[in-house]
């Protein structure tokens, strides 16, 4: 059985959703990031990067990094239809996933959430946060355009949509931001999916 290490409301929620969409048994192990459980030997021995999501697969091998885990789950569970059918569609799904994770999360959200990681000088914190907000909004503008006339990023639902979901959720719930119209509709569509609702309950966010 696959085991997902996650923290409630963290980026791992997108992988949690993919596992629910797949519908095969899996184990979800909660990690207390606030108390530094990710740095303790038990977990650091599994993922030396000390990050969630971390997926320990049936054979004991470990997969890390959101885009890689999402791609692998989609590729190995064709019946769940999380992977676009053509190489063009698959590349597009990876492109959107990477934009959400590497730019909107790691660059934009991280600047707003932990400005000290980007500026050693406390006096620069507000400027760093403002740059984070700017990058976040720029990221949403790209997603907004991509969603024009579509329900999901690649047309049909794919693994990429869970990455946009979590950065949208952070924007709404943690940054008290307003989503542009198409992204807001996508967020509502995601929240209406039974798998997403089960995960919101499981992570204590409903
Ligand atoms: N590049 C990683 C980012 C994962 C990441 O930053 N996860 C955060 C939670 S949203 C984390 O584990 N933070 C723990 C820490 O930084 O100590 C990925 O794509 O999976």
py3Dmol code that shows the C-alpha trace and the ligand (Angstrom):
import py3Dmol

protein = """\
ATOM      1  CA  UNK A   1       0.000   0.000   0.000  1.00  0.00           C
ATOM      2  CA  UNK A   2       1.269   3.545  -0.763  1.00  0.00           C
ATOM      3  CA  UNK A   3       1.871   5.726   2.285  1.00  0.00           C
ATOM      4  CA  UNK A   4       1.557   9.499   2.044  1.00  0.00           C
ATOM      5  CA  UNK A   5       3.253  11.708   4.610  1.00  0.00           C
ATOM      6  CA  UNK A   6       1.272  14.934   4.804  1.00  0.00           C
ATOM      7  CA  UNK A   7       0.532  17.938   6.986  1.00  0.00           C
ATOM      8  CA  UNK A   8      -3.011  19.331   7.193  1.00  0.00           C
ATOM      9  CA  UNK A   9      -3.509  22.139   4.674  1.00  0.00           C
ATOM     10  CA  UNK A  10       0.052  21.873   3.315  1.00  0.00           C
ATOM     11  CA  UNK A  11       0.867  21.370  -0.373  1.00  0.00           C
ATOM     12  CA  UNK A  12       0.616  17.620   0.277  1.00  0.00           C
ATOM     13  CA  UNK A  13      -3.175  18.109   0.160  1.00  0.00           C
ATOM     14  CA  UNK A  14      -2.995  17.958  -3.641  1.00  0.00           C
ATOM     15  CA  UNK A  15      -1.376  14.516  -3.536  1.00  0.00           C
ATOM     16  CA  UNK A  16      -3.854  13.433  -0.864  1.00  0.00           C
ATOM     17  CA  UNK A  17      -6.635  14.397  -3.320  1.00  0.00           C
ATOM     18  CA  UNK A  18      -5.025  12.409  -6.148  1.00  0.00           C
ATOM     19  CA  UNK A  19      -4.882   9.322  -3.909  1.00  0.00           C
ATOM     20  CA  UNK A  20      -8.580   9.768  -3.080  1.00  0.00           C
ATOM     21  CA  UNK A  21      -9.410  10.248  -6.761  1.00  0.00           C
ATOM     22  CA  UNK A  22      -7.588   6.980  -7.537  1.00  0.00           C
ATOM     23  CA  UNK A  23      -9.656   5.199  -4.923  1.00  0.00           C
ATOM     24  CA  UNK A  24      -7.144   2.451  -4.058  1.00  0.00           C
ATOM     25  CA  UNK A  25      -6.291   1.847  -0.391  1.00  0.00           C
ATOM     26  CA  UNK A  26      -3.483   4.048   0.933  1.00  0.00           C
ATOM     27  CA  UNK A  27      -2.201   5.123   4.295  1.00  0.00           C
ATOM     28  CA  UNK A  28      -2.016   8.810   5.236  1.00  0.00           C
ATOM     29  CA  UNK A  29       0.497   9.627   7.965  1.00  0.00           C
ATOM     30  CA  UNK A  30       0.269  13.079   9.475  1.00  0.00           C
ATOM     31  CA  UNK A  31       3.482  14.932  10.214  1.00  0.00           C
ATOM     32  CA  UNK A  32       3.605  17.743  12.769  1.00  0.00           C
ATOM     33  CA  UNK A  33       5.608  20.328  10.808  1.00  0.00           C
ATOM     34  CA  UNK A  34       5.077  23.030  13.458  1.00  0.00           C
ATOM     35  CA  UNK A  35       6.930  20.917  15.999  1.00  0.00           C
ATOM     36  CA  UNK A  36       9.694  19.976  13.590  1.00  0.00           C
ATOM     37  CA  UNK A  37       8.730  16.313  13.055  1.00  0.00           C
ATOM     38  CA  UNK A  38      10.124  16.621   9.516  1.00  0.00           C
ATOM     39  CA  UNK A  39      13.665  17.032  10.936  1.00  0.00           C
ATOM     40  CA  UNK A  40      13.514  14.133  13.395  1.00  0.00           C
ATOM     41  CA  UNK A  41      15.548  11.055  12.434  1.00  0.00           C
ATOM     42  CA  UNK A  42      12.444   8.885  11.908  1.00  0.00           C
ATOM     43  CA  UNK A  43      11.222  11.031   9.039  1.00  0.00           C
ATOM     44  CA  UNK A  44      14.537  12.508   7.829  1.00  0.00           C
ATOM     45  CA  UNK A  45      15.643   8.906   7.312  1.00  0.00           C
ATOM     46  CA  UNK A  46      12.774   8.483   4.857  1.00  0.00           C
ATOM     47  CA  UNK A  47      13.062  11.898   3.171  1.00  0.00           C
ATOM     48  CA  UNK A  48      16.311  13.755   3.940  1.00  0.00           C
ATOM     49  CA  UNK A  49      14.760  16.863   2.333  1.00  0.00           C
ATOM     50  CA  UNK A  50      12.391  16.994   5.366  1.00  0.00           C
ATOM     51  CA  UNK A  51       9.389  17.916   3.217  1.00  0.00           C
ATOM     52  CA  UNK A  52       5.862  16.793   2.537  1.00  0.00           C
ATOM     53  CA  UNK A  53       4.464  15.427   0.307  1.00  0.00           C
ATOM     54  CA  UNK A  54       6.531  12.250   0.633  1.00  0.00           C
ATOM     55  CA  UNK A  55       5.226   9.035  -0.867  1.00  0.00           C
ATOM     56  CA  UNK A  56       6.494   5.646   0.289  1.00  0.00           C
ATOM     57  CA  UNK A  57       5.429   3.190  -2.365  1.00  0.00           C
ATOM     58  CA  UNK A  58       4.326  -0.451  -2.115  1.00  0.00           C
ATOM     59  CA  UNK A  59       7.876  -1.677  -2.684  1.00  0.00           C
ATOM     60  CA  UNK A  60       9.299   0.631   0.016  1.00  0.00           C
ATOM     61  CA  UNK A  61      10.887   3.081  -2.430  1.00  0.00           C
ATOM     62  CA  UNK A  62      10.405   6.767  -1.721  1.00  0.00           C
ATOM     63  CA  UNK A  63       9.218   9.447  -4.112  1.00  0.00           C
ATOM     64  CA  UNK A  64       9.482  13.169  -3.339  1.00  0.00           C
ATOM     65  CA  UNK A  65       8.666  16.474  -5.107  1.00  0.00           C
ATOM     66  CA  UNK A  66       5.054  17.251  -5.914  1.00  0.00           C
ATOM     67  CA  UNK A  67       5.267  17.177  -9.733  1.00  0.00           C
ATOM     68  CA  UNK A  68       7.068  13.809  -9.705  1.00  0.00           C
ATOM     69  CA  UNK A  69       4.630  12.212  -7.261  1.00  0.00           C
ATOM     70  CA  UNK A  70       1.593  13.583  -9.106  1.00  0.00           C
ATOM     71  CA  UNK A  71       2.943  12.434 -12.483  1.00  0.00           C
ATOM     72  CA  UNK A  72       3.787   8.964 -11.168  1.00  0.00           C
ATOM     73  CA  UNK A  73       0.374   8.464  -9.544  1.00  0.00           C
ATOM     74  CA  UNK A  74      -1.366   9.538 -12.748  1.00  0.00           C
ATOM     75  CA  UNK A  75       0.867   7.355 -14.940  1.00  0.00           C
ATOM     76  CA  UNK A  76       0.448   4.226 -12.830  1.00  0.00           C
ATOM     77  CA  UNK A  77      -3.311   4.528 -12.341  1.00  0.00           C
ATOM     78  CA  UNK A  78      -4.708   4.952 -15.874  1.00  0.00           C
ATOM     79  CA  UNK A  79      -8.228   4.002 -14.813  1.00  0.00           C
ATOM     80  CA  UNK A  80      -8.427   7.151 -12.685  1.00  0.00           C
ATOM     81  CA  UNK A  81      -7.954   9.305 -15.826  1.00  0.00           C
ATOM     82  CA  UNK A  82      -5.618  11.803 -14.173  1.00  0.00           C
ATOM     83  CA  UNK A  83      -3.175  11.834 -17.118  1.00  0.00           C
ATOM     84  CA  UNK A  84      -3.962  13.581 -20.413  1.00  0.00           C
ATOM     85  CA  UNK A  85      -3.952  11.137 -23.325  1.00  0.00           C
ATOM     86  CA  UNK A  86      -1.375  12.769 -25.615  1.00  0.00           C
ATOM     87  CA  UNK A  87       2.273  13.803 -25.086  1.00  0.00           C
ATOM     88  CA  UNK A  88       1.182  17.412 -25.718  1.00  0.00           C
ATOM     89  CA  UNK A  89      -1.460  17.147 -22.998  1.00  0.00           C
ATOM     90  CA  UNK A  90       0.971  15.471 -20.609  1.00  0.00           C
ATOM     91  CA  UNK A  91       3.578  18.190 -21.157  1.00  0.00           C
ATOM     92  CA  UNK A  92       0.891  20.806 -20.578  1.00  0.00           C
ATOM     93  CA  UNK A  93      -0.145  19.155 -17.297  1.00  0.00           C
ATOM     94  CA  UNK A  94       3.487  19.174 -16.140  1.00  0.00           C
ATOM     95  CA  UNK A  95       3.867  22.783 -17.228  1.00  0.00           C
ATOM     96  CA  UNK A  96       0.875  23.889 -15.111  1.00  0.00           C
ATOM     97  CA  UNK A  97       1.943  21.748 -12.153  1.00  0.00           C
ATOM     98  CA  UNK A  98       5.455  23.154 -12.191  1.00  0.00           C
ATOM     99  CA  UNK A  99       4.157  26.707 -12.490  1.00  0.00           C
ATOM    100  CA  UNK A 100       1.919  26.224  -9.445  1.00  0.00           C
ATOM    101  CA  UNK A 101       4.574  24.462  -7.352  1.00  0.00           C
ATOM    102  CA  UNK A 102       7.882  26.038  -8.378  1.00  0.00           C
ATOM    103  CA  UNK A 103       6.695  29.595  -8.972  1.00  0.00           C
ATOM    104  CA  UNK A 104       3.408  30.221  -7.157  1.00  0.00           C
ATOM    105  CA  UNK A 105       4.265  28.117  -4.096  1.00  0.00           C
ATOM    106  CA  UNK A 106       8.043  28.132  -3.789  1.00  0.00           C
ATOM    107  CA  UNK A 107       8.661  31.691  -5.017  1.00  0.00           C
ATOM    108  CA  UNK A 108       5.450  33.659  -4.378  1.00  0.00           C
ATOM    109  CA  UNK A 109       3.783  32.068  -1.338  1.00  0.00           C
ATOM    110  CA  UNK A 110       7.117  31.394   0.361  1.00  0.00           C
ATOM    111  CA  UNK A 111       8.064  35.083   0.115  1.00  0.00           C
ATOM    112  CA  UNK A 112       4.791  36.077   1.771  1.00  0.00           C
ATOM    113  CA  UNK A 113       4.897  33.308   4.398  1.00  0.00           C
ATOM    114  CA  UNK A 114       8.590  33.272   5.308  1.00  0.00           C
ATOM    115  CA  UNK A 115      10.144  36.576   4.125  1.00  0.00           C
ATOM    116  CA  UNK A 116      13.209  35.969   6.315  1.00  0.00           C
ATOM    117  CA  UNK A 117      14.235  33.103   4.006  1.00  0.00           C
ATOM    118  CA  UNK A 118      14.593  35.641   1.193  1.00  0.00           C
ATOM    119  CA  UNK A 119      16.049  38.641   3.034  1.00  0.00           C
ATOM    120  CA  UNK A 120      18.423  38.406   5.988  1.00  0.00           C
ATOM    121  CA  UNK A 121      17.628  42.021   6.829  1.00  0.00           C
ATOM    122  CA  UNK A 122      14.352  42.326   8.802  1.00  0.00           C
ATOM    123  CA  UNK A 123      13.812  45.796   7.341  1.00  0.00           C
ATOM    124  CA  UNK A 124      13.296  44.248   3.897  1.00  0.00           C
ATOM    125  CA  UNK A 125      10.496  41.889   5.012  1.00  0.00           C
ATOM    126  CA  UNK A 126       7.616  44.017   3.742  1.00  0.00           C
ATOM    127  CA  UNK A 127       9.259  44.495   0.339  1.00  0.00           C
ATOM    128  CA  UNK A 128       9.820  40.734   0.085  1.00  0.00           C
ATOM    129  CA  UNK A 129       6.162  40.049   0.957  1.00  0.00           C
ATOM    130  CA  UNK A 130       5.007  42.598  -1.622  1.00  0.00           C
ATOM    131  CA  UNK A 131       7.140  40.901  -4.282  1.00  0.00           C
ATOM    132  CA  UNK A 132       5.600  37.575  -3.240  1.00  0.00           C
ATOM    133  CA  UNK A 133       2.097  38.995  -3.700  1.00  0.00           C
ATOM    134  CA  UNK A 134       3.054  40.365  -7.116  1.00  0.00           C
ATOM    135  CA  UNK A 135       4.418  36.979  -8.231  1.00  0.00           C
ATOM    136  CA  UNK A 136       1.356  35.178  -6.869  1.00  0.00           C
ATOM    137  CA  UNK A 137      -0.998  37.485  -8.787  1.00  0.00           C
ATOM    138  CA  UNK A 138       1.098  37.081 -11.938  1.00  0.00           C
ATOM    139  CA  UNK A 139       0.820  33.298 -11.510  1.00  0.00           C
ATOM    140  CA  UNK A 140      -2.953  33.493 -11.202  1.00  0.00           C
ATOM    141  CA  UNK A 141      -3.123  35.688 -14.312  1.00  0.00           C
ATOM    142  CA  UNK A 142      -1.419  32.890 -16.293  1.00  0.00           C
ATOM    143  CA  UNK A 143      -3.817  30.280 -14.864  1.00  0.00           C
ATOM    144  CA  UNK A 144      -6.804  32.574 -15.517  1.00  0.00           C
ATOM    145  CA  UNK A 145      -5.945  32.795 -19.203  1.00  0.00           C
ATOM    146  CA  UNK A 146      -5.284  29.058 -19.443  1.00  0.00           C
ATOM    147  CA  UNK A 147      -8.705  28.292 -17.964  1.00  0.00           C
ATOM    148  CA  UNK A 148     -10.566  30.453 -20.516  1.00  0.00           C
ATOM    149  CA  UNK A 149     -13.475  28.360 -21.870  1.00  0.00           C
ATOM    150  CA  UNK A 150     -12.329  25.278 -19.912  1.00  0.00           C
ATOM    151  CA  UNK A 151     -13.450  23.568 -16.712  1.00  0.00           C
ATOM    152  CA  UNK A 152      -9.975  22.236 -15.938  1.00  0.00           C
ATOM    153  CA  UNK A 153      -6.445  23.251 -16.921  1.00  0.00           C
ATOM    154  CA  UNK A 154      -6.050  20.590 -19.616  1.00  0.00           C
ATOM    155  CA  UNK A 155      -9.741  20.499 -20.559  1.00  0.00           C
ATOM    156  CA  UNK A 156     -10.565  17.319 -18.657  1.00  0.00           C
ATOM    157  CA  UNK A 157      -9.567  16.928 -15.012  1.00  0.00           C
ATOM    158  CA  UNK A 158      -5.898  15.966 -14.632  1.00  0.00           C
ATOM    159  CA  UNK A 159      -3.193  15.779 -11.982  1.00  0.00           C
ATOM    160  CA  UNK A 160      -2.341  19.452 -12.683  1.00  0.00           C
ATOM    161  CA  UNK A 161      -5.643  20.669 -11.216  1.00  0.00           C
ATOM    162  CA  UNK A 162      -4.719  19.599  -7.686  1.00  0.00           C
ATOM    163  CA  UNK A 163      -1.635  21.850  -7.765  1.00  0.00           C
ATOM    164  CA  UNK A 164      -3.698  24.875  -8.802  1.00  0.00           C
ATOM    165  CA  UNK A 165      -6.207  23.879  -6.111  1.00  0.00           C
ATOM    166  CA  UNK A 166      -3.760  24.106  -3.234  1.00  0.00           C
ATOM    167  CA  UNK A 167      -2.234  27.436  -4.267  1.00  0.00           C
ATOM    168  CA  UNK A 168      -5.792  28.782  -4.726  1.00  0.00           C
ATOM    169  CA  UNK A 169      -6.786  27.473  -1.298  1.00  0.00           C
ATOM    170  CA  UNK A 170      -3.807  29.196   0.348  1.00  0.00           C
ATOM    171  CA  UNK A 171      -4.624  32.453  -1.440  1.00  0.00           C
ATOM    172  CA  UNK A 172      -8.235  32.367  -0.228  1.00  0.00           C
ATOM    173  CA  UNK A 173      -7.788  30.928   3.257  1.00  0.00           C
ATOM    174  CA  UNK A 174      -4.367  32.150   4.321  1.00  0.00           C
ATOM    175  CA  UNK A 175      -3.787  35.336   2.329  1.00  0.00           C
ATOM    176  CA  UNK A 176      -7.435  36.424   2.286  1.00  0.00           C
ATOM    177  CA  UNK A 177      -7.019  37.058  -1.433  1.00  0.00           C
ATOM    178  CA  UNK A 178      -9.611  37.175  -4.190  1.00  0.00           C
ATOM    179  CA  UNK A 179      -9.230  34.759  -7.094  1.00  0.00           C
ATOM    180  CA  UNK A 180      -9.769  35.896 -10.683  1.00  0.00           C
ATOM    181  CA  UNK A 181     -13.087  34.656 -12.163  1.00  0.00           C
ATOM    182  CA  UNK A 182     -11.968  31.513 -14.023  1.00  0.00           C
ATOM    183  CA  UNK A 183      -9.656  30.429 -11.186  1.00  0.00           C
ATOM    184  CA  UNK A 184     -12.464  31.051  -8.666  1.00  0.00           C
ATOM    185  CA  UNK A 185     -14.781  28.845 -10.747  1.00  0.00           C
ATOM    186  CA  UNK A 186     -12.058  26.175 -10.912  1.00  0.00           C
ATOM    187  CA  UNK A 187     -11.625  26.346  -7.130  1.00  0.00           C
ATOM    188  CA  UNK A 188     -15.394  25.939  -6.624  1.00  0.00           C
ATOM    189  CA  UNK A 189     -15.433  23.036  -9.099  1.00  0.00           C
ATOM    190  CA  UNK A 190     -12.603  21.361  -7.190  1.00  0.00           C
ATOM    191  CA  UNK A 191     -14.371  21.855  -3.840  1.00  0.00           C
ATOM    192  CA  UNK A 192     -17.459  20.151  -5.302  1.00  0.00           C
ATOM    193  CA  UNK A 193     -15.527  16.958  -6.140  1.00  0.00           C
ATOM    194  CA  UNK A 194     -16.298  14.140  -3.665  1.00  0.00           C
ATOM    195  CA  UNK A 195     -12.585  13.227  -3.394  1.00  0.00           C
ATOM    196  CA  UNK A 196     -11.696  16.803  -2.439  1.00  0.00           C
ATOM    197  CA  UNK A 197     -14.488  16.899   0.127  1.00  0.00           C
ATOM    198  CA  UNK A 198     -13.264  13.654   1.711  1.00  0.00           C
ATOM    199  CA  UNK A 199      -9.747  15.074   1.978  1.00  0.00           C
ATOM    200  CA  UNK A 200     -10.959  18.366   3.473  1.00  0.00           C
ATOM    201  CA  UNK A 201     -12.703  16.333   6.177  1.00  0.00           C
ATOM    202  CA  UNK A 202      -9.716  13.994   6.672  1.00  0.00           C
ATOM    203  CA  UNK A 203      -7.338  16.967   7.086  1.00  0.00           C
ATOM    204  CA  UNK A 204      -9.721  18.793   9.441  1.00  0.00           C
ATOM    205  CA  UNK A 205     -10.326  21.681   7.004  1.00  0.00           C
ATOM    206  CA  UNK A 206     -14.027  21.236   6.217  1.00  0.00           C
TER     207      UNK A 206
END
"""
ligand_1 = """\
20
LIG
N 9.531 21.217 -3.833
C 8.772 20.490 -2.846
C 8.165 21.462 -1.866
C 7.514 20.780 -0.711
C 7.320 21.757 0.435
O 7.844 22.881 0.449
N 6.556 21.298 1.437
C 6.350 22.058 2.639
C 4.885 22.016 3.085
S 3.827 22.897 1.968
C 7.156 21.439 3.774
O 7.262 20.235 3.870
N 7.712 22.265 4.641
C 8.429 21.814 5.786
C 9.588 22.687 6.087
O 9.930 23.522 5.230
O 10.166 22.544 7.155
C 7.710 19.672 -3.567
O 7.445 19.946 -4.737
O 7.185 18.721 -3.003
"""
view = py3Dmol.view(width=600, height=400)
view.addModel(protein, "pdb")
view.setStyle({"model": 0}, {"cartoon": {"style": "trace"}})
view.addModel(ligand_1, "xyz")
view.setStyle({"model": 1}, {"stick": {}})
view.zoomTo()
view.show()
